[in-house]
Amino acid sequence: MSTVVLIRAGCTDYDEQHRLLGTLDMPVNQKGQEQIREAIRFLQDQKIKLEAIYTSPEDPACETARAIAESQPTAKLREAEELRNVNQGLWQGLTESDIVKRFPKLFRNNRESSVSICPPEGETLSDACQRLSRALTRAMRKHRVFAVVAPEPLATVIRCTLQQRQPRTAACLCGEEKTELIQVIQSSAFDSAPFLNGDSAVVAMDAIISPTGGQENA
């Protein structure tokens, strides 16, 4: 059993404008810097000692992970290409509302599976899940407590896979709304089958802990 600390990458200007970041390299903005400090305070308050921090080589995830690593002297920082954000192709830089207007059939009444929507010259959430599966499976075998720093929508892919569910269709663009900055999830395996196939399994052992100290079952 591993404790996976999922940390959303610090906010960027694109996040505040509801634009798709995708694989674009973009620095954390002022709000994002405060979120990083909040994440560090949470880890310290909860006395969580990380063995490793996994992230992509790209900002904002890398910038966030490096700052957190400085406050966790025993944690090894691991940058992996498999953890790069979802490639949203020609949609990157566009606003979420513009994409929904241009491609209404994809998002009307959730007719299309959230994991199979593919931007032009991009990849699906399913592709991203399969890509990161090996890296996180290896991390779970190696560490008892580790963090993964990821921007949206990759953070949603990781969260939903660990909780063995699929996100709603709208979440394939900018990730799930109303999610905590940090989520602590207990899991024994990074099982991608429910995410990829749409199974509705419930993992009773999973729990989400918010930075405010609240806890709810997944």
N, C-alpha and C positions, 0 to 999 in steps of 0.2 A: 504493500500500500504506500502510495506517495502523496505528499501534500504539494499540490501545484498552486503556486501563487500567480494568478493571471493579472498582469498590470497593463492597463491601457497606456499607450504612448502619450506623452504630453501633447496638449492641444496645439494645432497650427492655425494659421490664418484660413486655410482651406476648410478646416473643421468648422470654424465659426461661420464661414460663408456657406456651409453645407455643400461644398464642392468635393468631388471624388479625388482623393489623393492618389490611390493606387500605388504604383511603384515610384512615383516622383519623390525626389530627395528634397525635403523641406524642413527647415529648422522649427524648433518649438518656439511659440510666441510667449508673451508675458503671462497669459493665463496658464499656458502649459508649464512654465517654470514654477508657478505656484502649485500646480497639480503634482509636480515632481517632489516638491517639498512636503506636500501632504502625504504622498506615498511613503516617503522616508519616515515621517513622523508616525504613520500607522504601523509600519514594520517595527519601529522602535518601541512604540506603546504596547504592541502585541507580543513583544519579545520574540519575534520571528527571526531566526538566524538561517540565512540561505546558504546552501552548499554551492549553488551555481545560479547564474542568471543567463538565460538564453534569449537571443534577439537576432535581428537581421543586421547587416552592415549599413543599412540606410537610416537616415533621420526621417521622422522624429524618434523612431524606436531606439536606435543606437544611442542617441544623445540622452534619452531618458534612462536607458540601461546603464550607461557609464556613470551618470550622476548617482544612481542608486547603488551601484557597485562600490563607489567611494565610501558609502556609509555602511557597507557590509564587507569588512576586511577579510573575512574567511571565504567569501563567495568568489568563485571563478567566473569571469565574464566569457561567454561563448557566443561568437557571432557566426551565424550559419545562413548560407544562401537559401536553404529550405524554408527559412522563416521570413523571407521577404514578403511584403504585403501582396494581396491579391492583385494581379495584373488586370487593370480595367481598361486597357487598350485605348481606343479613341475616345472613350468616355471620360478619361482622366482630365481633370480641370473643369469639367462641366458641372453645373449645379444639379442636385438630385431632382428638383422639380422640372428642370428642362428635359432631363432624360425621360422622366415619366410621361411628359407631354409628347415627346417625339416617338416614344415606343409604347403607346397606351395598351396595346394588346398583351404585352408581356406582363403588365402589372395589374390589369383589370381583374378583379375578383379572384386573385391568386390562382389563375388557371395554370400558370407555368410554375414548375417546381423551383423553389428558391436556389437550389444548388446547381441547377442546369442552365440558368440564364447566362449567356456568354456575350460580353461586349465585343464589338468588332476589333479584331487583332488582340483580344485579351484572353482571359481564362475564366472558367467557372469556379464557384466555391468548391465544387467537387474536385476539380483539378488541384486547387490549393490544399485541400484536405489530404489528398493522396501524397502531395509533395512534402508536407510537413510531418506526415505520419511517422516516417522512419526516424526523423530527428527526435521527436517527442517520445516515441516508444523507447528509444535508446536512453533518453534522459530519465525516464521513469524507472528503468531497470538499474540505473546507476546511482540515483539520488533519492534520499528520503524526503527532503524539502528543497524545492528549487522554484525559481521564478521564470516566467516567460513574459517578456515585454513585447507588445504588438499593437499596431494601430488598427483601426477599423477599416474594412470589415474582417481582417484576419483574426482579430480578437474574438469576434462572434463565431468564426469557424472553430476556433480552439474551444471556446466555452461550450458551444452546442455539442461538439464531439465528446467532450468529457462528460457532459450531462446526457448523452445519448438521445439527441433530438435534432430536428431540423429547425432553422429559423423561418420566420414568415418571409414571404416574397419580398416585401419592401426592404428587409434587412440586408439583401444582397448588395445594395449600393453603398450605404454609409454605416452599415452595422445596426445592431439592435439599439433602440432608444432606451433611456432610463436604466442604464446599467451602471453599476458602481465602478469607481476608478480602480479598485482592487477587489478581486474575488479569490477566496481561498477555497480550493476544491480538493476533496479527498477522492482519490481514484486509484484503482488497481491496474488499469490498462487504458491505453489510448485506442479504444475500439471505434474504428471509423464506420463500421457497417451500418449502424442506425442512422448516422448522419447522411451517408451516401444513399441508403435505400429507403429512408423515410420511416423506419420502424419507430414505434412509440414506446420503447422500453423506458422504464423509470428506474433511476439509480437511487435507492433509498439512502445510501451511505453518503451521497454527495451533500455538501453544505456550502452555502455562500455566506461569507462574513463581510460586512460592509465596513468602510473606514469609520463610521459612526458607532460601530460596535454592535449593530443589529445583526441578526442571523435568521435566515429563512431556508427551508428545505428546497432543494432543486426540484 
